[in-house]
Amino acid sequence: MVINGERSPQFIWGAGQRHRLRLINITPDDIFSVSLESTDGPVPWVAVAKDGAALTPAGAAGTARQTIAVGETYDFEYTAAAGRQSLWINVRTPAGKWQAQGHIIIK
């Protein structure tokens, strides 16, 4: 399991900007739980596509957690608040076993 080819990547995103995340599960037989979290827990994001098809209209803001099965693709948008903060993309098995984690610095 990797995020952009790494198990623990780091990203820098602009504060006050909208960012798009694409989740793709290309494993042969695994299901994962993916979340985007701050120190206070999952942040809000908006589902905008499923398996390459745009969701029209885009989904309502929801908690940034998604279970993703083999062959599924999801696109979400997250709007970063103004100011510096840290977020984490966490990838776990449905039972909670850690698989990968990306660190996002908002500035």
C-alpha positions in Angstrom: 0.0 0.0 0.0 1.5 3.4 -1.0 0.4 7.0 -1.3 1.9 8.6 -4.4 4.5 5.8 -4.5 5.6 6.1 -0.9 4.4 4.7 2.5 4.9 8.0 4.3 5.0 10.9 1.9 4.8 14.6 2.8 2.9 17.2 0.9 2.6 21.0 1.1 -0.8 22.5 0.2 -1.8 26.2 0.1 -4.0 27.6 2.8 -7.4 28.9 1.7 -7.3 26.8 -1.5 -9.3 23.8 -2.7 -7.4 20.5 -3.2 -8.6 17.4 -4.9 -7.8 13.9 -3.7 -8.2 10.8 -5.8 -8.3 7.5 -4.0 -7.7 4.4 -6.1 -7.5 0.8 -4.9 -5.5 -1.3 -7.4 -4.6 -4.1 -4.9 -5.7 -7.6 -5.9 -7.9 -8.4 -2.9 -7.7 -5.8 -0.1 -10.2 -3.3 1.2 -9.0 -0.1 2.9 -10.3 2.7 5.0 -8.9 6.1 4.1 -9.3 9.2 6.1 -8.1 12.8 6.0 -7.6 14.1 9.5 -6.4 17.0 11.6 -5.4 16.7 15.3 -9.2 17.1 16.0 -10.2 14.1 13.9 -11.6 13.8 10.3 -12.1 17.0 8.4 -15.0 17.7 6.1 -14.6 16.9 2.4 -16.9 16.8 -0.6 -17.3 13.7 -2.9 -17.1 14.8 -6.5 -16.6 11.6 -8.5 -17.0 7.8 -8.2 -15.2 5.5 -10.6 -14.3 8.3 -13.0 -17.9 9.6 -13.3 -18.7 13.1 -11.9 -21.3 13.2 -9.1 -23.9 15.7 -10.3 -24.4 17.6 -8.3 -21.3 17.1 -6.1 -22.1 15.5 -2.8 -22.6 17.4 0.4 -19.7 17.9 2.7 -19.2 14.9 4.8 -16.6 13.5 7.2 -13.4 12.6 5.5 -13.6 8.8 5.8 -14.1 6.3 2.9 -13.9 2.6 2.6 -12.5 1.6 -0.8 -12.7 -1.8 -2.3 -10.7 -3.4 -5.1 -11.0 -1.5 -8.4 -12.8 1.5 -6.9 -11.9 5.1 -7.5 -13.2 8.1 -5.5 -12.5 11.8 -5.9 -12.9 14.3 -3.1 -12.3 18.0 -2.7 -11.0 19.6 0.5 -10.9 23.3 1.1 -8.0 24.2 3.4 -8.8 26.9 6.0 -6.5 30.0 6.2 -3.5 29.6 8.4 -0.9 26.9 9.0 -2.0 23.4 10.1 -1.1 19.7 9.6 -3.3 17.0 8.2 -2.8 13.3 7.7 -4.0 10.9 5.1 -4.4 7.6 6.9 -4.8 4.3 5.2 -5.9 1.3 7.4 -7.4 -2.1 7.0 -11.1 -2.3 8.0 -9.9 -3.8 11.3 -7.7 -0.7 11.9 -4.3 -2.0 11.0 -2.1 0.8 9.7 -1.0 0.5 6.1 0.3 4.0 5.1 0.2 7.6 6.2 0.8 10.9 4.4 1.6 14.2 6.2 0.1 17.3 4.7 1.4 20.7 5.7 -1.1 23.5 5.0 0.6 26.9 4.7 
